Amino acid sequence: MADRITLVRAADLLSLELEPVNLAVSPEATRLIRVDDADEALIIVHFPPQAIAEHTTLDPTVPPDPPIRTALAGPSRLVFRVPEAGVELTAQALLDWRTWEPVLAPTALPRGTRPAPEIPPPAPAAEQQTAIEFPWRLVISADAESRWDTDLGSTVSSYGQLWSAQLNRDVEHPPGTAPPPSDVRALSAFTGPEPFPTPLGPGDRADVVQLSSNFHLPIPNPDGPGRTEFVPAPVLTRRLELTTLGANADLEGRWEYPLVPVGDQFPGFQAIDLQQWQHTAGLGRDTFVRTVRVGFLCTGNKAVVIETTQRIPSHINVVAELPEGALFTGRGYLVKTVNVVVLQPRMDYAGLHDVFAHDGRELPLRSLTLTTTSARIQQLPKRHPGQRFDPPAWLMTPEGGRLMFQAVGTDVAGKTDEFSLPLMFVPYGAIAQHSTIRQVFDNPPAPISDAHRIDLRGQSITIAS
């Protein structure tokens, strides 16, 4: 067997380790040839870490003092099955992967693949399967319909060009145009203590794995009675470029997981509320991350909570003045903002008497319309290790103060009243946790300790007809 081959080139910072499997150097030392013709020959391409996690702050007005806490991802690898004739022992041949067959995990399947019994549940990739850790603690893989295009030779210029391997869809496209986006699936996620806040939490990573790679999530059959299985959708990949300094990436996952009412949920059904994930990074460092989670307010109105993390520049300093322009340095910090957006402003309570303990007599309103349909809010609590849902929580201002929503209520006599009230958000994943919801509802935080009382400011309301 051949030892690992190290490729290093100063001109474009190429730095890779290639691990031949069932390959040895030919007697002429010109090729890698098979050792056992009955077994497959592989080359495992080992990359340096492709992602760096950074401490994420919630206050854009007070950037943290350096140094910023960071965590480095583990190494990544691409695994290929090489032709029977072997591979020339040259840098150019060892970097030309277009004709090599990717070796993938069994869940790294093309978009549109339907659930089937032979597809295993999500699991970490085997040692001889492709596994890319990006972003931090999330392991992804392309499918067999994509290829990796590489820089075969260094480009000499006054500035230089960083070597890269770029994921492209393996289809024909018009000359001069970009190929269509590729797809990746999240194979698994690393777990463990979170050393500091990051754009994605462990619950986010776990849900991305389930929604993109679990072909055995039971759901109600939308076309008739009985049950079927959710078709996981891969993550759309507009850009995924692996380099020595980290990945350049532009990823987006969108999922339409069914919101099954509590009364219709059955054993084995998993309530997942992640609807969207966007992730952009340059050289392994996050620049834009967004998650969208759906749930319901305590008034019953459907809403989403949007977490957006952006790299905000700060402390820009000019260090030199040149004829062609100024040279400057700067710092960029990851800042997360959280917003709630009401998707269903009007809530009609007619016909919902059966969900109330006293046939609806405890609510003297026929309908409620929220006129405040969006607000900046404080970071909501996240699930603990082992939990499958984020807990419900009262909505507060970013500073932790009292947050009130304007509303118009219509009573049983048809009369309308305007008032304001605080609201609690229940993620869809927690919608069946009745005791947890009741505990949070009965114990609002101090700034809204009077949350169960609404000031009508002298307006009258009909409580019975």
ChimeraX attribute file (.defattr): number of C-alpha atoms within 10 A of each C-alpha:
attribute: neighborCount
match mode: 1-to-1
recipient: residues
	/A:1	14
	/A:2	15
	/A:3	12
	/A:4	16
	/A:5	14
	/A:6	15
	/A:7	14
	/A:8	13
	/A:9	14
	/A:10	10
	/A:11	16
	/A:12	20
	/A:13	18
	/A:14	19
	/A:15	17
	/A:16	20
	/A:17	17
	/A:18	21
	/A:19	19
	/A:20	24
	/A:21	21
	/A:22	18
	/A:23	24
	/A:24	19
	/A:25	20
	/A:26	16
	/A:27	9
	/A:28	6
	/A:29	10
	/A:30	12
	/A:31	18
	/A:32	24
	/A:33	25
	/A:34	25
	/A:35	17
	/A:36	11
	/A:37	11
	/A:38	7
	/A:39	10
	/A:40	15
	/A:41	22
	/A:42	24
	/A:43	24
	/A:44	22
	/A:45	21
	/A:46	21
	/A:47	21
	/A:48	19
	/A:49	23
	/A:50	27
	/A:51	29
	/A:52	21
	/A:53	22
	/A:54	20
	/A:55	17
	/A:56	23
	/A:57	19
	/A:58	18
	/A:59	14
	/A:60	14
	/A:61	7
	/A:62	8
	/A:63	19
	/A:64	15
	/A:65	6
	/A:66	8
	/A:67	6
	/A:68	11
	/A:69	13
	/A:70	14
	/A:71	14
	/A:72	14
	/A:73	21
	/A:74	17
	/A:75	14
	/A:76	20
	/A:77	22
	/A:78	21
	/A:79	23
	/A:80	22
	/A:81	18
	/A:82	23
	/A:83	15
	/A:84	11
	/A:85	10
	/A:86	18
	/A:87	19
	/A:88	16
	/A:89	16
	/A:90	11
	/A:91	14
	/A:92	14
	/A:93	12
	/A:94	17
	/A:95	19
	/A:96	16
	/A:97	19
	/A:98	13
	/A:99	12
	/A:100	16
	/A:101	15
	/A:102	25
	/A:103	20
	/A:104	21
	/A:105	24
	/A:106	18
	/A:107	22
	/A:108	24
	/A:109	23
	/A:110	18
	/A:111	19
	/A:112	10
	/A:113	13
	/A:114	13
	/A:115	17
	/A:116	10
	/A:117	8
	/A:118	8
	/A:119	15
	/A:120	15
	/A:121	15
	/A:122	21
	/A:123	17
	/A:124	15
	/A:125	20
	/A:126	11
	/A:127	11
	/A:128	17
	/A:129	18
	/A:130	25
	/A:131	27
	/A:132	28
	/A:133	24
	/A:134	28
	/A:135	25
	/A:136	26
	/A:137	24
	/A:138	24
	/A:139	24
	/A:140	27
	/A:141	26
	/A:142	30
	/A:143	24
	/A:144	16
	/A:145	15
	/A:146	19
	/A:147	22
	/A:148	23
	/A:149	18
	/A:150	18
	/A:151	17
	/A:152	16
	/A:153	14
	/A:154	17
	/A:155	14
	/A:156	10
	/A:157	8
	/A:158	6
	/A:159	9
	/A:160	13
	/A:161	14
	/A:162	16
	/A:163	23
	/A:164	23
	/A:165	20
	/A:166	18
	/A:167	22
	/A:168	23
	/A:169	21
	/A:170	16
	/A:171	10
	/A:172	8
	/A:173	11
	/A:174	7
	/A:175	7
	/A:176	6
	/A:177	7
	/A:178	11
	/A:179	15
	/A:180	14
	/A:181	15
	/A:182	24
	/A:183	29
	/A:184	26
	/A:185	30
	/A:186	31
	/A:187	28
	/A:188	23
	/A:189	23
	/A:190	13
	/A:191	13
	/A:192	8
	/A:193	7
	/A:194	9
	/A:195	10
	/A:196	14
	/A:197	15
	/A:198	20
	/A:199	26
	/A:200	21
	/A:201	14
	/A:202	20
	/A:203	21
	/A:204	21
	/A:205	21
	/A:206	18
	/A:207	20
	/A:208	29
	/A:209	23
	/A:210	22
	/A:211	26
	/A:212	26
	/A:213	30
	/A:214	25
	/A:215	24
	/A:216	19
	/A:217	20
	/A:218	16
	/A:219	22
	/A:220	18
	/A:221	12
	/A:222	10
	/A:223	8
	/A:224	8
	/A:225	8
	/A:226	9
	/A:227	13
	/A:228	16
	/A:229	16
	/A:230	20
	/A:231	23
	/A:232	25
	/A:233	26
	/A:234	29
	/A:235	26
	/A:236	18
	/A:237	22
	/A:238	18
	/A:239	19
	/A:240	25
	/A:241	22
	/A:242	26
	/A:243	24
	/A:244	20
	/A:245	21
	/A:246	22
	/A:247	30
	/A:248	23
	/A:249	24
	/A:250	19
	/A:251	21
	/A:252	20
	/A:253	22
	/A:254	19
	/A:255	18
	/A:256	14
	/A:257	18
	/A:258	13
	/A:259	16
	/A:260	16
	/A:261	11
	/A:262	12
	/A:263	7
	/A:264	8
	/A:265	15
	/A:266	13
	/A:267	6
	/A:268	9
	/A:269	13
	/A:270	16
	/A:271	23
	/A:272	21
	/A:273	25
	/A:274	26
	/A:275	18
	/A:276	18
	/A:277	23
	/A:278	17
	/A:279	21
	/A:280	22
	/A:281	23
	/A:282	17
	/A:283	17
	/A:284	26
	/A:285	22
	/A:286	26
	/A:287	20
	/A:288	20
	/A:289	22
	/A:290	20
	/A:291	23
	/A:292	20
	/A:293	20
	/A:294	24
	/A:295	24
	/A:296	22
	/A:297	20
	/A:298	17
	/A:299	16
	/A:300	18
	/A:301	19
	/A:302	21
	/A:303	23
	/A:304	26
	/A:305	25
	/A:306	20
	/A:307	21
	/A:308	19
	/A:309	25
	/A:310	19
	/A:311	18
	/A:312	15
	/A:313	12
	/A:314	13
	/A:315	10
	/A:316	11
	/A:317	11
	/A:318	11
	/A:319	9
	/A:320	10
	/A:321	10
	/A:322	7
	/A:323	5
	/A:324	6
	/A:325	8
	/A:326	10
	/A:327	11
	/A:328	11
	/A:329	11
	/A:330	10
	/A:331	13
	/A:332	14
	/A:333	22
	/A:334	27
	/A:335	22
	/A:336	23
	/A:337	19
	/A:338	21
	/A:339	19
	/A:340	21
	/A:341	17
	/A:342	21
	/A:343	15
	/A:344	16
	/A:345	17
	/A:346	19
	/A:347	16
	/A:348	14
	/A:349	17
	/A:350	11
	/A:351	10
	/A:352	11
	/A:353	14
	/A:354	9
	/A:355	10
	/A:356	11
	/A:357	9
	/A:358	10
	/A:359	12
	/A:360	17
	/A:361	12
	/A:362	11
	/A:363	16
	/A:364	18
	/A:365	24
	/A:366	20
	/A:367	19
	/A:368	22
	/A:369	19
	/A:370	22
	/A:371	15
	/A:372	14
	/A:373	16
	/A:374	16
	/A:375	19
	/A:376	17
	/A:377	22
	/A:378	20
	/A:379	20
	/A:380	17
	/A:381	10
	/A:382	15
	/A:383	16
	/A:384	12
	/A:385	11
	/A:386	7
	/A:387	10
	/A:388	16
	/A:389	21
	/A:390	19
	/A:391	22
	/A:392	29
	/A:393	21
	/A:394	23
	/A:395	28
	/A:396	23
	/A:397	16
	/A:398	18
	/A:399	11
	/A:400	14
	/A:401	15
	/A:402	18
	/A:403	20
	/A:404	18
	/A:405	16
	/A:406	14
	/A:407	18
	/A:408	16
	/A:409	21
	/A:410	19
	/A:411	21
	/A:412	18
	/A:413	14
	/A:414	13
	/A:415	13
	/A:416	18
	/A:417	17
	/A:418	17
	/A:419	16
	/A:420	17
	/A:421	18
	/A:422	20
	/A:423	21
	/A:424	20
	/A:425	26
	/A:426	26
	/A:427	26
	/A:428	27
	/A:429	21
	/A:430	20
	/A:431	21
	/A:432	16
	/A:433	15
	/A:434	9
	/A:435	9
	/A:436	13
	/A:437	19
	/A:438	11
	/A:439	11
	/A:440	16
	/A:441	19
	/A:442	11
	/A:443	14
	/A:444	19
	/A:445	18
	/A:446	11
	/A:447	12
	/A:448	20
	/A:449	12
	/A:450	13
	/A:451	20
	/A:452	13
	/A:453	10
	/A:454	11
	/A:455	10
	/A:456	12
	/A:457	9
	/A:458	6
	/A:459	10
	/A:460	11
	/A:461	18
	/A:462	14
	/A:463	13
	/A:464	11
	/A:465	7
